[in-house]
Amino acid sequence: MRSIGYVRGEEQATAESVKLFAKNNGMDIADVFAEKEGEISVLRQLLNLVKLGACGTVVIPSPEHLSEDRYFRRDVELFFKRCGAKLVYMKPFSADCRHELMEAIGRYTAPDPEWGLKYGSCLPKFPEFLLYRGDPPYGYVRDDHGRAVIDAEAAGCVRDIFASYAAGESIASICDRINRGLSSSGERFGSITVRIILDNEQYLGGRTDNGSNLVPLISPKQWFAARERLGREYGSKKTLIPFFEEIYSEKPVSFLSAAFYRSDLERTGDNNVDTEALEAAIAEAVREFASPVKARAFTEGFVDPEREEANTLYPSAVILKGMACREFEKCLECVAGGDVSADAQARLERASDLRMMHTWRLRRIGAETELFSVKREEIEAFFERASRLGSLPREEQSFMAEAFVRAIKLEEDRAEAFIRDPASGTIVRRQLNGVLIPDSELKR
């Protein structure tokens, strides 16, 4: 898949530097898109190429070349990520890693009853479900108030399908077993029906496209187990869950095979690592950064200012989007009315660009407003549990460790952890002692 460069401004030297950077890093640049200051029409064309899968890598000199507005820039970065495209900045920059930690806290404190039942964490009450417009997925029914609630019998069938398929049972066998248990008047299950159920992300719970909420029917562990087998047998499908896949992991705490972690296992080898010592070293490193002092610094120095800024900007963002939409409709009406001059079409294209930018910006500010609405006591509870990492259930250990530890680097003579510092927002390196087994002991 081809790579494309993107620069803002008309400096030819900048475009040439993009080509040189790509060449030095083994990338074949097909073209460099140049954008004038204050416009995003070329960026919109680039986003369309990414969406269509015609561009796999985009090289940009710096984040400011993408956009000076950090909310719009973040939404564009997430768009690249969801489309499976790689965004490469030529100029190294230190992004605030506290946002990644906040995403993990937001996921942990999300209205998911399963976490509260398993771990007794300080979680908010599950919200009252909104009206569900249309027919809910199999496993749910609409109550007298129009809300989607769990159908006990159908939900049990859904859970059985996921558990059986993850355990190795074939789809045909699942269909036969379910159909034998149905009454003669019941609707029969076919292989397509079962595959649709296994492919439906709504069973993880959360908000749906129509704005309603659904109670989770299955755990993330069941979902990923089924997705892994479906990918092998029927081809992979892109899962558009914003940050869930990155943060949550069902892998053992040692993380030796987790794709999220950068490691040199091909050279080091699994036998060179003492997994129990690695788990203990990770727990010790996390304990240092999950202290009450760090939690207070994280809340007061990052969460509170971010929440205040997002809440302050949201009303004006709504107004700007409304103005951009009205201007677009006005220009569209003008062109549709017969004015097909070059100026009219240019105004329409400009209005379309501004409408897209303000829509994406408002979407990101709204998401940030919701993300940073987590209460102080919930953040403190998250840090308190992370400080007891070694005593937590395995699944929660994995979640907490990946929230704080960005990467584990294993080399021939040392092991390092790259940890998110909640106080400063930087990545801190910590050496993990006693993790690597000397070659002399391996030979015994």
DAMOFEN-V494026 format. One record per residue. N is the residue number from 1. RES is the residue in three letters. OMEGA is omega in degrees with one decimal (NA if undefined). Layout:
n:N res:RES omega:OMEGA
n:N res:RES omega:OMEGA
This chain:
n:1 res:MET omega:-171.2
n:2 res:ARG omega:177.0
n:3 res:SER omega:-178.3
n:4 res:ILE omega:175.3
n:5 res:GLY omega:178.6
n:6 res:TYR omega:178.9
n:7 res:VAL omega:176.7
n:8 res:ARG omega:-174.5
n:9 res:GLY omega:-174.2
n:10 res:GLU omega:-179.5
n:11 res:GLU omega:-179.6
n:12 res:GLN omega:-179.3
n:13 res:ALA omega:-180.0
n:14 res:THR omega:178.2
n:15 res:ALA omega:179.0
n:16 res:GLU omega:179.7
n:17 res:SER omega:176.4
n:18 res:VAL omega:179.3
n:19 res:LYS omega:-179.7
n:20 res:LEU omega:178.4
n:21 res:PHE omega:-179.6
n:22 res:ALA omega:-180.0
n:23 res:LYS omega:-179.2
n:24 res:ASN omega:-178.7
n:25 res:ASN omega:173.6
n:26 res:GLY omega:178.8
n:27 res:MET omega:179.5
n:28 res:ASP omega:-177.8
n:29 res:ILE omega:178.6
n:30 res:ALA omega:-177.8
n:31 res:ASP omega:174.6
n:32 res:VAL omega:179.5
n:33 res:PHE omega:-179.9
n:34 res:ALA omega:-177.9
n:35 res:GLU omega:174.3
n:36 res:LYS omega:178.9
n:37 res:GLU omega:176.4
n:38 res:GLY omega:-180.0
n:39 res:GLU omega:178.4
n:40 res:ILE omega:-178.0
n:41 res:SER omega:179.0
n:42 res:VAL omega:177.0
n:43 res:LEU omega:179.6
n:44 res:ARG omega:176.3
n:45 res:GLN omega:179.4
n:46 res:LEU omega:179.0
n:47 res:LEU omega:177.1
n:48 res:ASN omega:177.5
n:49 res:LEU omega:179.0
n:50 res:VAL omega:-179.6
n:51 res:LYS omega:-179.7
n:52 res:LEU omega:-179.7
n:53 res:GLY omega:-179.0
n:54 res:ALA omega:-178.8
n:55 res:CYS omega:-176.7
n:56 res:GLY omega:-177.7
n:57 res:THR omega:177.1
n:58 res:VAL omega:-179.5
n:59 res:VAL omega:-177.6
n:60 res:ILE omega:-178.0
n:61 res:PRO omega:-177.8
n:62 res:SER omega:178.3
n:63 res:PRO omega:-179.3
n:64 res:GLU omega:177.2
n:65 res:HIS omega:177.5
n:66 res:LEU omega:174.9
n:67 res:SER omega:176.1
n:68 res:GLU omega:177.1
n:69 res:ASP omega:-171.9
n:70 res:ARG omega:179.5
n:71 res:TYR omega:177.1
n:72 res:PHE omega:-179.7
n:73 res:ARG omega:-179.6
n:74 res:ARG omega:179.1
n:75 res:ASP omega:176.2
n:76 res:VAL omega:178.5
n:77 res:GLU omega:177.4
n:78 res:LEU omega:176.5
n:79 res:PHE omega:176.6
n:80 res:PHE omega:-176.5
n:81 res:LYS omega:-179.1
n:82 res:ARG omega:179.9
n:83 res:CYS omega:179.1
n:84 res:GLY omega:179.6
n:85 res:ALA omega:-178.3
n:86 res:LYS omega:178.5
n:87 res:LEU omega:-175.3
n:88 res:VAL omega:174.8
n:89 res:TYR omega:179.1
n:90 res:MET omega:-176.6
n:91 res:LYS omega:179.7
n:92 res:PRO omega:177.3
n:93 res:PHE omega:-177.3
n:94 res:SER omega:176.8
n:95 res:ALA omega:-179.7
n:96 res:ASP omega:-175.6
n:97 res:CYS omega:-179.7
n:98 res:ARG omega:177.7
n:99 res:HIS omega:177.6
n:100 res:GLU omega:178.3
n:101 res:LEU omega:179.3
n:102 res:MET omega:176.9
n:103 res:GLU omega:177.9
n:104 res:ALA omega:178.4
n:105 res:ILE omega:178.3
n:106 res:GLY omega:178.0
n:107 res:ARG omega:-176.9
n:108 res:TYR omega:-178.1
n:109 res:THR omega:178.9
n:110 res:ALA omega:-179.0
n:111 res:PRO omega:-179.8
n:112 res:ASP omega:-174.0
n:113 res:PRO omega:-176.4
n:114 res:GLU omega:178.7
n:115 res:TRP omega:-179.1
n:116 res:GLY omega:-179.7
n:117 res:LEU omega:-176.4
n:118 res:LYS omega:-167.5
n:119 res:TYR omega:178.8
n:120 res:GLY omega:-176.5
n:121 res:SER omega:176.1
n:122 res:CYS omega:-176.1
n:123 res:LEU omega:175.8
n:124 res:PRO omega:178.0
n:125 res:LYS omega:178.6
n:126 res:PHE omega:-173.0
n:127 res:PRO omega:174.0
n:128 res:GLU omega:-174.5
n:129 res:PHE omega:178.9
n:130 res:LEU omega:176.9
n:131 res:LEU omega:179.9
n:132 res:TYR omega:-179.1
n:133 res:ARG omega:-176.9
n:134 res:GLY omega:-179.1
n:135 res:ASP omega:178.1
n:136 res:PRO omega:179.3
n:137 res:PRO omega:175.4
n:138 res:TYR omega:-174.5
n:139 res:GLY omega:177.5
n:140 res:TYR omega:173.0
n:141 res:VAL omega:176.2
n:142 res:ARG omega:178.1
n:143 res:ASP omega:-176.9
n:144 res:ASP omega:-179.6
n:145 res:HIS omega:178.7
n:146 res:GLY omega:-180.0
n:147 res:ARG omega:178.6
n:148 res:ALA omega:179.3
n:149 res:VAL omega:-175.9
n:150 res:ILE omega:169.4
n:151 res:ASP omega:-170.2
n:152 res:ALA omega:-177.2
n:153 res:GLU omega:-179.3
n:154 res:ALA omega:178.7
n:155 res:ALA omega:176.2
n:156 res:GLY omega:177.4
n:157 res:CYS omega:178.8
n:158 res:VAL omega:180.0
n:159 res:ARG omega:178.5
n:160 res:ASP omega:179.3
n:161 res:ILE omega:-179.6
n:162 res:PHE omega:-178.3
n:163 res:ALA omega:-177.5
n:164 res:SER omega:-178.9
n:165 res:TYR omega:178.3
n:166 res:ALA omega:-179.8
n:167 res:ALA omega:175.5
n:168 res:GLY omega:-180.0
n:169 res:GLU omega:-178.8
n:170 res:SER omega:179.4
n:171 res:ILE omega:179.0
n:172 res:ALA omega:179.4
n:173 res:SER omega:178.1
n:174 res:ILE omega:179.5
n:175 res:CYS omega:-178.8
n:176 res:ASP omega:-177.8
n:177 res:ARG omega:179.9
n:178 res:ILE omega:-177.7
n:179 res:ASN omega:178.2
n:180 res:ARG omega:-179.0
n:181 res:GLY omega:-179.3
n:182 res:LEU omega:174.9
n:183 res:SER omega:-177.5
n:184 res:SER omega:-179.7
n:185 res:SER omega:-178.3
n:186 res:GLY omega:179.8
n:187 res:GLU omega:-175.3
n:188 res:ARG omega:177.8
n:189 res:PHE omega:173.4
n:190 res:GLY omega:-177.7
n:191 res:SER omega:179.6
n:192 res:ILE omega:179.4
n:193 res:THR omega:-179.4
n:194 res:VAL omega:178.6
n:195 res:ARG omega:177.8
n:196 res:ILE omega:178.0
n:197 res:ILE omega:-179.8
n:198 res:LEU omega:-177.1
n:199 res:ASP omega:-171.4
n:200 res:ASN omega:-179.0
n:201 res:GLU omega:-176.0
n:202 res:GLN omega:178.7
n:203 res:TYR omega:173.0
n:204 res:LEU omega:-178.8
n:205 res:GLY omega:179.6
n:206 res:GLY omega:-176.6
n:207 res:ARG omega:179.9
n:208 res:THR omega:-177.7
n:209 res:ASP omega:-178.4
n:210 res:ASN omega:173.6
n:211 res:GLY omega:-178.2
n:212 res:SER omega:178.3
n:213 res:ASN omega:176.1
n:214 res:LEU omega:174.8
n:215 res:VAL omega:177.5
n:216 res:PRO omega:175.7
n:217 res:LEU omega:-177.2
n:218 res:ILE omega:178.2
n:219 res:SER omega:175.0
n:220 res:PRO omega:-179.9
n:221 res:LYS omega:178.5
n:222 res:GLN omega:-178.2
n:223 res:TRP omega:-176.5
n:224 res:PHE omega:177.3
n:225 res:ALA omega:178.0
n:226 res:ALA omega:-179.3
n:227 res:ARG omega:-179.2
n:228 res:GLU omega:-179.6
n:229 res:ARG omega:177.3
n:230 res:LEU omega:178.7
n:231 res:GLY omega:179.7
n:232 res:ARG omega:-171.9
n:233 res:GLU omega:-173.9
n:234 res:TYR omega:-178.3
n:235 res:GLY omega:-175.5
n:236 res:SER omega:176.4
n:237 res:LYS omega:179.4
n:238 res:LYS omega:179.3
n:239 res:THR omega:-173.9
n:240 res:LEU omega:172.7
n:241 res:ILE omega:-166.9
n:242 res:PRO omega:-177.1
n:243 res:PHE omega:-173.3
n:244 res:PHE omega:-174.5
n:245 res:GLU omega:-176.2
n:246 res:GLU omega:-173.0
n:247 res:ILE omega:-174.0
n:248 res:TYR omega:178.7
n:249 res:SER omega:176.0
n:250 res:GLU omega:180.0
n:251 res:LYS omega:174.7
n:252 res:PRO omega:-174.8
n:253 res:VAL omega:179.8
n:254 res:SER omega:175.2
n:255 res:PHE omega:-174.3
n:256 res:LEU omega:-178.8
n:257 res:SER omega:-179.1
n:258 res:ALA omega:-178.6
n:259 res:ALA omega:-178.6
n:260 res:PHE omega:-175.4
n:261 res:TYR omega:176.1
n:262 res:ARG omega:179.6
n:263 res:SER omega:-177.9
n:264 res:ASP omega:-174.0
n:265 res:LEU omega:179.4
n:266 res:GLU omega:179.7
n:267 res:ARG omega:-175.9
n:268 res:THR omega:-178.7
n:269 res:GLY omega:-178.3
n:270 res:ASP omega:-174.6
n:271 res:ASN omega:-179.4
n:272 res:ASN omega:-174.3
n:273 res:VAL omega:173.4
n:274 res:ASP omega:-172.5
n:275 res:THR omega:179.2
n:276 res:GLU omega:177.8
n:277 res:ALA omega:179.0
n:278 res:LEU omega:178.0
n:279 res:GLU omega:180.0
n:280 res:ALA omega:-179.9
n:281 res:ALA omega:177.5
n:282 res:ILE omega:179.8
n:283 res:ALA omega:179.3
n:284 res:GLU omega:179.6
n:285 res:ALA omega:179.3
n:286 res:VAL omega:-179.4
n:287 res:ARG omega:-179.9
n:288 res:GLU omega:-174.7
n:289 res:PHE omega:178.3
n:290 res:ALA omega:-178.4
n:291 res:SER omega:176.6
n:292 res:PRO omega:178.7
n:293 res:VAL omega:178.2
n:294 res:LYS omega:179.8
n:295 res:ALA omega:179.1
n:296 res:ARG omega:178.4
n:297 res:ALA omega:178.9
n:298 res:PHE omega:-178.3
n:299 res:THR omega:-175.1
n:300 res:GLU omega:-175.9
n:301 res:GLY omega:-176.7
n:302 res:PHE omega:-173.6
n:303 res:VAL omega:-177.7
n:304 res:ASP omega:177.5
n:305 res:PRO omega:-179.9
n:306 res:GLU omega:178.6
n:307 res:ARG omega:-179.1
n:308 res:GLU omega:-179.7
n:309 res:GLU omega:-179.4
n:310 res:ALA omega:179.3
n:311 res:ASN omega:179.3
n:312 res:THR omega:-176.0
n:313 res:LEU omega:-172.6
n:314 res:TYR omega:-179.8
n:315 res:PRO omega:179.8
n:316 res:SER omega:177.7
n:317 res:ALA omega:176.5
n:318 res:VAL omega:179.9
n:319 res:ILE omega:-179.4
n:320 res:LEU omega:177.7
n:321 res:LYS omega:178.5
n:322 res:GLY omega:177.8
n:323 res:MET omega:-179.7
n:324 res:ALA omega:179.4
n:325 res:CYS omega:179.3
n:326 res:ARG omega:178.3
n:327 res:GLU omega:177.5
n:328 res:PHE omega:179.4
n:329 res:GLU omega:178.5
n:330 res:LYS omega:179.2
n:331 res:CYS omega:179.3
n:332 res:LEU omega:178.6
n:333 res:GLU omega:179.4
n:334 res:CYS omega:-179.9
n:335 res:VAL omega:179.5
n:336 res:ALA omega:179.8
n:337 res:GLY omega:175.5
n:338 res:GLY omega:179.1
n:339 res:ASP omega:-177.9
n:340 res:VAL omega:178.5
n:341 res:SER omega:-179.6
n:342 res:ALA omega:179.7
n:343 res:ASP omega:-178.9
n:344 res:ALA omega:179.5
n:345 res:GLN omega:177.2
n:346 res:ALA omega:177.8
n:347 res:ARG omega:178.9
n:348 res:LEU omega:179.7
n:349 res:GLU omega:178.0
n:350 res:ARG omega:178.8
n:351 res:ALA omega:177.6
n:352 res:SER omega:178.2
n:353 res:ASP omega:-178.6
n:354 res:LEU omega:177.9
n:355 res:ARG omega:178.7
n:356 res:MET omega:-176.7
n:357 res:MET omega:-177.5
n:358 res:HIS omega:175.5
n:359 res:THR omega:179.4
n:360 res:TRP omega:-179.1
n:361 res:ARG omega:178.6
n:362 res:LEU omega:179.0
n:363 res:ARG omega:-179.3
n:364 res:ARG omega:178.9
n:365 res:ILE omega:176.9
n:366 res:GLY omega:178.5
n:367 res:ALA omega:178.6
n:368 res:GLU omega:177.9
n:369 res:THR omega:179.0
n:370 res:GLU omega:-177.9
n:371 res:LEU omega:-175.2
n:372 res:PHE omega:175.6
n:373 res:SER omega:177.9
n:374 res:VAL omega:-175.7
n:375 res:LYS omega:-179.2
n:376 res:ARG omega:-177.9
n:377 res:GLU omega:177.1
n:378 res:GLU omega:176.0
n:379 res:ILE omega:179.2
n:380 res:GLU omega:178.3
n:381 res:ALA omega:178.5
n:382 res:PHE omega:-179.9
n:383 res:PHE omega:-178.8
n:384 res:GLU omega:178.9
n:385 res:ARG omega:178.0
n:386 res:ALA omega:179.5
n:387 res:SER omega:177.1
n:388 res:ARG omega:-172.0
n:389 res:LEU omega:-175.5
n:390 res:GLY omega:-177.4
n:391 res:SER omega:-177.3
n:392 res:LEU omega:172.4
n:393 res:PRO omega:-171.6
n:394 res:ARG omega:-178.1
n:395 res:GLU omega:179.7
n:396 res:GLU omega:174.0
n:397 res:GLN omega:-179.2
n:398 res:SER omega:-179.0
n:399 res:PHE omega:-177.7
n:400 res:MET omega:-178.6
n:401 res:ALA omega:-179.7
n:402 res:GLU omega:176.0
n:403 res:ALA omega:-176.9
n:404 res:PHE omega:-174.6
n:405 res:VAL omega:-178.8
n:406 res:ARG omega:-178.3
n:407 res:ALA omega:172.2
n:408 res:ILE omega:179.8
n:409 res:LYS omega:-179.7
n:410 res:LEU omega:177.1
n:411 res:GLU omega:-175.4
n:412 res:GLU omega:-173.2
n:413 res:ASP omega:-179.8
n:414 res:ARG omega:176.5
n:415 res:ALA omega:-177.9
n:416 res:GLU omega:173.0
n:417 res:ALA omega:176.4
n:418 res:PHE omega:-168.0
n:419 res:ILE omega:175.9
n:420 res:ARG omega:178.5
n:421 res:ASP omega:-177.5
n:422 res:PRO omega:-177.1
n:423 res:ALA omega:-174.4
n:424 res:SER omega:-177.8
n:425 res:GLY omega:179.6
n:426 res:THR omega:174.7
n:427 res:ILE omega:-177.2
n:428 res:VAL omega:179.7
n:429 res:ARG omega:176.9
n:430 res:ARG omega:177.8
n:431 res:GLN omega:179.7
n:432 res:LEU omega:-175.7
n:433 res:ASN omega:176.2
n:434 res:GLY omega:-176.9
n:435 res:VAL omega:-176.7
n:436 res:LEU omega:179.6
n:437 res:ILE omega:-179.9
n:438 res:PRO omega:179.3
n:439 res:ASP omega:-178.8
n:440 res:SER omega:179.3
n:441 res:GLU omega:179.1
n:442 res:LEU omega:-176.8
n:443 res:LYS omega:-178.0
n:444 res:ARG omega:NA
